[in-house]
Amino acid sequence: MNICRYTRDKQQEWDAFVRGARNGTFLFLRDYMDYHAERFDDHSLMYYDDKGKLSAIMPANEDDRILYSHQGLTYGGLILTTKIHATDVGNIFTLTIAYLREHGFTGWYYKQIPSIYCQYPSQEDEYWLWRNNATLACCNLSCTIKMDGNMPTPWERRRKRGLKRALEAGMHITEDADIETFWPIMVENLRDKYGAAPVHSLEEMKMLHSRFPDNIHIYLCLDSDNIARAGAVVYATNPQTIHVQYAHADKMGKKNGAIDLLYSVLIDKYRTSGYTYFDIGTSNEQEGKVLNEKLIEQKEGFGGRGIVYKQWRITL
């Protein structure tokens, strides 16, 4: 197995590999990863077998002699083919650690891909993380609905009441809406409720939406006067998993159950479209050490249950 650093002339080869990988999502395509390239010193790696065939890749960046996989992504460890074996993944870990030591790195920070984003079992990396004395640096709890199972979790009463209020108020959902209409709602809610700002700027999200119109969708919840009261940015990450990147409502929308109607429509839409998982997102602060209980309770009210996003550290 040979290792090399990604360069821009390899974009076509990289993207083709992502599309055929067993745990690839569109977030690993270079046109998504590189939208904020100026913020990170990219140090993505590519792994070739003894016949020169690309067998694995890893989105990564470097900062202060630590390799991160990748600080600009929610997840992003090793991306693998269906043909690669457990021992090959072990060799990749050995090779990567040797490479990092040779190039003066002091650590490796690894963001594991949650199981719901893998189209085929892909947890060999967790085994080799343990074998290489990795420590769990961060664990965030997400709330995910499994939409094709035999054990559907019913909505809680508060969510049903919210849905009823929204319908009685004449609220309705529009798809592929103007993101500029939703953005002020989200910015105001994040600022007032959490003292936070969106991960993306409006211009960045508009650019990503234009690059990936089949993967990024914008929804609005409108009142009876067609005024936007809530909205969501939804990622169709791969053929099985939907991820809610952003979902927010203004004060009137919260009062009238706009989010309840929004999720009701989205869950029905993507269930009938053949998707398996509807990931509503994490509810943590301080690298997972604090759980926003009210937020996750709201998400659980739609039938979601826990999936973890793990981040590991290997000290060299």
N, C-alpha and C positions, 0 to 999 in steps of 0.2 A: 504494500500500500504506500502510495506517495501522497504528499500534501503540498498544496501551493496556495498562495494568497490570491483572492479574486481581484481581477482588473476589469476595466470597462469593456475591453475587447471580448470578454467571455460572457457578456450579458445574454446573448442568444442561447448559449449552452446552459447557462445557469437557469434561465426561465423555462427552457424545455425540460430540465430535470425536475423543477418544482412541479410542473403540470403532471408529470408522470410518477411522482413520489407517493408513498403510502401515507405520509403525514404532512403533505404540503398544503398550504392555503395561499390565496392570492396575495396575502400580506408579505409573502417572501419573494414575490416578483420584484425585479429591480425598479420598475417604474413606481411601485409603492414604496419600497424601502428607501429609495434615494430622493424622495420628495423633500426630506430634511437632511440631505447629505452634508450640508455646511455645518450642521451642529455636531456631527460625529466624525471621528477619524476611523473610517471603515477598515476593518481587518477581517473580512469574511474569508472563510477557508473552503477549499475544494479538495476532495479526496478521490484518488484514482487507484484502481487495482493494478495488478502486475501486467495486465494487458492494455493499460492506458484507458480503461473505461471508467467514466465518472460513477462512483458508487455512493457518495454522500456529500452533502454540503452543510455549512453552518453559517448563518448570518451572524456577524459579530462586528464589534468595534473595540478599539483600545483607548484606555484613559489611565494615565498615571501608572503605567506598567501592569495594568490588569486587563485581561481580555474579557469582554462582556458579550453575551449572546442574547439579544442585542438591546442596548439601552433605549433605542427608539421603537421597540416592539414590545407588546404585552407578553409574548412568548417567542421562543425561537432557538431551540437547541439543534441537535443533529436532525437533518432531513434525509430520509433513507429511501432506497428502492425496495421493492418487494422481494428482491432476490438476495439481498445482503443478510448474513447470518449473525447470530449472537457473538460468535468468536471474532467476526470481522469488526463489529462495533467495539469489542474489547481492544482490538488492535488499533482502532482509530483513537481511543482514549490514550493508549500508551504513546502513540505517535504524536498526538496533540500535546501531551504533557512534555515530551522531549523537545518538541518544536518551541514551546513557550519558554522552557528553560534556556534553550539555545539562544533565543532572541531577547533574553533579559526580563521576561515577565515574572511577576511575583505572585500572581493569582489568576484564577479562572472563575468567572461568575457565570453560571449556567441557568438559563430560564427554560424549564422543561415545558414541552407542548402538552397541554391537558388532553386527556384521553378522548374527549368528545370531538377534538379537531383532527384525530387520526382516523383515516378511512380503513385502516387495518391495524391490528395490535402492533405497538411500537414502543414498548417500555424497556427495551434492552438497555437504553441509556441509564435508566434509574438503577438497574442492577450494577452497571459499571461505575456509576457515581459512588455507590456504596462501597464497591471494591477498591476504589481509589480514595477512600476516606473523606469523601465530600460531606460537608455539614449543611443542614437545611438553614438557609439564610433568611428565607421569607416564605410564608404560606398564606395566600389570599383565598377567601372562600367566595365562590360564585354560586349563583342560583340558576339551575337549568331544568327545563321541562323536557321530558322524554315523550315525544308525541306519537310514537307508534307502538307503545307497550300495552300489555294486558292489565296493567295496574294504574289506570289514570287517577291522578290526585285531584279531587274536586276543588273548585274555587271556594275560598272562605266567604262567609256571609258579608263581610265589609266590602269585598271586591264585587260581589253580586249586587249589593245595594248601590255601589258606585256606578256599575254598568247600567242599572235601571234608571238612575238619575240622569245619566248622559243621554240615554235614549229619550227620556221624557222631555229633556231640554232641547231636543232636536239636533243634537250633535251628530256629526258624520265625519268619515275619514276620506281623505284624498291621497292618492299615491303619486310618486315621482313629482313631488311638489317643489316649490322654489325654496331652496335651503336658506336664502336670505330672510325669508319670513319667519322661519323657525329659530334662527340664530339668536335674535334678541331675547326670546323667551328663555332659551337655555342659559345665556350669559347672565341674565338677571337672576334666575333661580339658583345657579351655582354660586353667584356672588352673595346673595342674601341668605341662603340656607347653609352653605358650606364655606364661605369665604374663599372660594376657589375659582379657577378659570378653566375653560376647555383645554384639552390636550392639544387640539388642532386650532389653528386660526381659521377664520372664515375663508380666506383666500386659499389656504392649504386644502380645506375640505372641498371647496369648489373645484380645485384642480384634480384632486383624487377622484371626485365624482365624475369628472369629464373623462378621466383615464380609464375608469372601471365602472361604466354605467350598468353592466350586468351584475355587478357584485355589491354596489353601494346604492341604497334606495332611501329616499326621503319621504316621510309620511307626515301629514298634518291632521289634527283633529279640529274641525271648524264648528262654531256654534251656529244657531239658526239664522244669524245674520252674516254667515260666511266669514267671521272673524276667527283667526287662528288662536286657539287656546292651549294647544299642546302639540307636540311633534316628536318624531324619532328619526335617528339615523341608524339604518340597519345594514349589517354586513352579511351577505351570503358568502361565507368564507370558503365553503367547498360544497359538494353535492349533498352533504348530510347535515350541516350545522349552520344555523342562523345565530348571529350575535348582535345584540342591541348595543351599539356603540354609545349612543346618547338617547335619552328619553326624558323630557321635561314638560311641565305645564305651568301656566301662569296662575294667579290667584283664583280667577274665575274658573279656569279649567280644573283646578284641584277641587273647588267647591262642588262642581258638577260632574265629577267622575270621568274626566277626559282621558286620563291614563288607563282607566279600566276599560273603556271602550276601545282605545287604541290597541291594547294588548289582546283584547278579545278578537278583533279583526285580524291582527297580525298572526296570532296563533292559528286561527282557522285557515287563513290563507296559506301559510307555509306547511301546515299539516297536510292539507289537500294537495299541495305541490310535491309531496313526497319527502320532505325533510324529516330527519329523526330527532334532532335536538334544537331547542330554542333557548339559547344562553342569554339570560337577562343581565349578567355581569356581576362583578365583585362588589362587596359592601364593606371594604376595609379601609383603615387608615394606619399610619405609622408602620409600614411594611408588614401589614397583617396582624400586628399585635393588638389592634383595636377593631372590634366588630361593631359596625353601626347596626344595632339590633332593630331599630324601627325600620330601617331601609330593607334589611333582609326579610323581616316579617312581612313587609308589603309585597316583596317579590314571591315569597313562599305562598302568599295568598292566592297567587295565580296558578299554583300547583307545582312550582319549582322546588328542587331540593339540591343538596350541596355537591359541588365539583370544586376541587382545589387547583390552584395555580401555584406550582412550586418553583422556588428559585434556590439554587445550590451554590456553594462556594468550595473551591479546591485551593488550598494554600500550597504554593510551591516553595 
